[in-house]
Amino acid sequence: MGSTNAVAAAAVAFVGSHFLLSHPLRRRLVSAFGEAGFQGVYSLIAVSTLGWLILAYLKAPLTAPLWPVGNALWAVVTAVMLIASILLMGSLIRNPALPTGGRPRTFPDAARGVYAVTRHPMMWSFALWGLCHVAVFPVAKNIIVAAAIILLALVGAALQDRKKERLQPDLWPAWESKTSYLPFAAIAAGRARLGGFGLHALLGGLVVWLAATWAHLPLAGWAAGIWRWL
């Protein structure tokens, strides 16, 4: 029988190893093993710690929920998860933060679509996922895993900004001036305008939202999203 402490230990290992390998240890490991070797070490540790986290979660006991969850909260979470799905799908195209495979990096002239909302739409989609899962499933082991995802996403996004400011001093600060870390902050400040969402974001996000929430029933044993009312 597992324990909640085991979930916490696995979460610390998963998040901590990611930050250590991505930042303070990266340069030394690349020097020692080369870029390909580093990627191999990084992938092995990431998969191992994620596997440990999943196993610890599955073995941990189900504690009592910390608060009641009713239809009103489910409705809010369902809507927020649609936004998260749109951010995720929108982040897959024309995202300056993603690797280019050696091709010249291009930046949009203006922040549009999900990038008007935040320059880290993928990271915020993960963070919103975590917040939503805490809200509707407030048991200890789930809160730990969701908090780990939120921390990894939001701290990782902030560290990514610092890293890219150093590596791309002629490009990234200019992109930061058009966008915002916090969702909708650039729009509120007048640096970006809401709009310009492509079909890959809107339609793709809708499909992912419907599929992921439907999958809750066969995978987790309880309905999520609009499927709770259908």
C-alpha positions in Angstrom: 0.0 0.0 0.0 1.4 3.4 -0.9 1.1 6.7 0.9 0.6 10.3 0.3 4.2 11.0 1.4 5.4 8.8 -1.5 3.4 10.9 -4.0 5.0 14.0 -2.5 8.5 12.5 -2.8 7.9 11.5 -6.4 6.5 14.9 -7.2 9.6 16.6 -5.7 11.9 14.3 -7.7 9.9 14.9 -11.0 9.8 18.7 -10.7 13.2 19.2 -9.1 15.1 17.0 -11.6 13.5 19.0 -14.4 14.6 22.3 -13.1 18.1 21.1 -12.2 18.7 19.5 -15.6 17.1 22.4 -17.6 19.1 25.1 -15.9 22.1 24.8 -13.4 23.3 21.4 -14.6 22.5 21.6 -18.3 25.8 23.3 -19.4 28.0 20.9 -17.5 26.1 17.8 -18.7 26.2 19.0 -22.3 30.0 19.5 -22.0 30.4 16.0 -20.6 28.0 14.1 -22.8 27.3 16.3 -25.8 23.9 17.6 -26.7 22.5 14.2 -27.8 23.9 12.5 -24.7 22.3 15.2 -22.5 19.0 14.7 -24.2 19.2 11.0 -23.5 20.0 11.5 -19.8 17.3 14.2 -19.5 14.7 11.9 -21.2 15.6 8.9 -19.0 15.3 10.9 -15.8 12.1 12.6 -16.9 10.4 9.3 -17.9 11.7 7.5 -14.7 10.5 10.2 -12.3 7.2 10.6 -14.1 6.7 6.8 -13.9 7.5 6.9 -10.2 4.9 9.7 -9.7 2.2 7.8 -11.6 2.8 4.6 -9.6 2.9 6.4 -6.3 -0.4 8.2 -7.2 -2.1 4.9 -8.1 -1.0 3.2 -4.9 -1.8 6.1 -2.5 -5.0 6.0 -0.5 -8.0 8.1 -1.5 -8.4 10.7 1.3 -11.6 12.7 2.1 -12.2 15.7 -0.2 -11.3 19.0 1.4 -14.4 20.7 0.2 -17.8 19.8 -1.5 -17.9 19.9 -5.2 -21.3 20.8 -6.8 -22.6 21.5 -10.3 -21.7 25.2 -10.1 -18.0 24.5 -9.5 -18.1 21.8 -12.3 -19.6 24.3 -14.7 -16.8 26.8 -14.0 -14.2 24.2 -14.4 -15.7 22.9 -17.6 -15.5 26.4 -19.1 -12.0 27.0 -17.9 -10.9 23.6 -19.4 -12.2 24.7 -22.8 -10.0 27.8 -22.5 -7.0 25.7 -21.5 -7.6 23.4 -24.5 -7.7 26.4 -26.9 -4.5 27.7 -25.4 -2.8 24.3 -25.8 -3.8 23.8 -29.4 -3.1 27.4 -30.4 0.4 27.1 -28.9 1.4 24.3 -31.4 1.7 26.7 -34.4 3.9 29.8 -34.8 5.1 29.5 -31.2 8.4 31.4 -30.8 9.2 29.4 -27.6 9.2 26.0 -29.4 12.4 24.5 -30.9 12.8 25.2 -34.7 15.0 22.2 -35.6 17.8 24.5 -36.7 15.6 26.7 -38.9 15.8 30.5 -38.5 13.5 31.6 -35.7 10.6 33.9 -36.7 8.5 36.1 -34.5 5.0 37.4 -35.4 4.8 41.2 -36.0 2.0 41.4 -33.4 0.7 39.1 -30.8 -2.5 37.6 -32.0 -4.7 34.7 -30.9 -3.4 32.7 -27.9 -0.2 34.8 -27.9 -2.3 38.0 -27.3 -3.6 36.2 -24.2 -0.1 35.1 -23.0 3.2 34.4 -24.5 3.2 31.0 -22.7 -0.1 29.5 -23.8 1.1 25.9 -23.5 2.4 26.4 -20.0 -0.8 28.2 -18.9 -2.9 25.4 -20.4 -1.1 22.9 -18.1 -1.5 25.3 -15.1 -5.2 25.7 -15.7 -5.5 21.9 -16.0 -3.9 21.6 -12.6 -6.1 24.2 -11.0 -9.2 22.6 -12.5 -8.3 19.2 -11.2 -7.6 20.5 -7.7 -11.0 22.3 -7.7 -13.1 19.3 -8.6 -11.0 16.5 -7.0 -9.6 18.0 -3.8 -8.0 14.9 -2.3 -4.5 14.9 -1.0 -2.7 12.9 -3.7 -4.4 14.7 -6.5 -3.6 18.1 -5.0 0.1 17.1 -4.8 0.3 16.0 -8.5 -1.7 19.0 -9.8 0.5 21.4 -7.7 3.6 19.8 -9.2 2.3 20.4 -12.7 1.3 24.0 -11.9 4.7 24.7 -10.4 6.6 23.1 -13.3 4.5 25.1 -15.8 4.5 28.5 -14.3 8.0 28.6 -12.8 9.3 26.9 -15.9 7.7 29.7 -18.1 9.3 32.4 -16.0 12.7 30.7 -16.2 12.3 30.2 -19.9 11.9 34.0 -20.2 15.1 34.6 -18.3 17.0 32.1 -20.4 15.7 33.4 -23.7 16.5 37.0 -22.7 20.1 35.9 -22.3 20.3 33.7 -25.5 18.2 35.9 -27.8 18.8 39.5 -26.6 17.8 40.9 -30.0 14.6 39.0 -30.3 13.0 37.8 -27.0 12.8 41.2 -25.2 11.0 42.7 -28.2 8.5 39.8 -28.1 8.0 40.3 -24.3 7.2 43.9 -25.0 4.2 42.8 -27.2 3.0 40.0 -24.9 2.6 39.2 -21.2 3.4 36.4 -18.9 0.1 36.7 -17.0 -3.0 35.9 -19.2 -4.8 39.0 -20.6 -2.3 41.4 -19.0 -1.0 42.6 -22.4 -4.5 43.1 -23.6 -5.4 45.1 -20.5 -2.3 47.2 -21.0 -3.1 47.9 -24.6 0.0 46.1 -26.0 -2.1 43.4 -27.7 -5.6 43.0 -29.0 -7.9 40.0 -28.4 -8.7 38.2 -31.7 -7.0 36.4 -34.6 -7.6 32.9 -33.2 -7.0 30.3 -36.0 -9.2 27.2 -36.5 -6.3 25.0 -35.2 -6.9 26.8 -31.8 -10.7 27.1 -31.7 -11.7 23.9 -33.5 -8.7 21.9 -32.3 -9.3 23.1 -28.8 -13.0 22.2 -28.9 -12.1 18.7 -30.2 -9.5 18.1 -27.5 -11.8 19.4 -24.8 -14.6 17.1 -25.9 -12.4 14.1 -26.2 -10.4 14.6 -23.0 -13.5 15.2 -20.9 -15.3 12.2 -22.5 -12.3 10.0 -21.7 -12.7 10.7 -18.0 -15.5 8.1 -17.7 -13.7 5.1 -19.2 -10.3 6.0 -17.7 -11.2 7.4 -14.3 -14.7 6.0 -13.7 -16.6 9.3 -13.5 -17.9 11.8 -16.0 -16.3 15.2 -16.6 -17.1 18.3 -18.5 -20.4 18.5 -20.4 -20.7 14.7 -20.3 -21.8 15.1 -16.7 -25.1 16.6 -17.9 -25.6 14.5 -21.1 
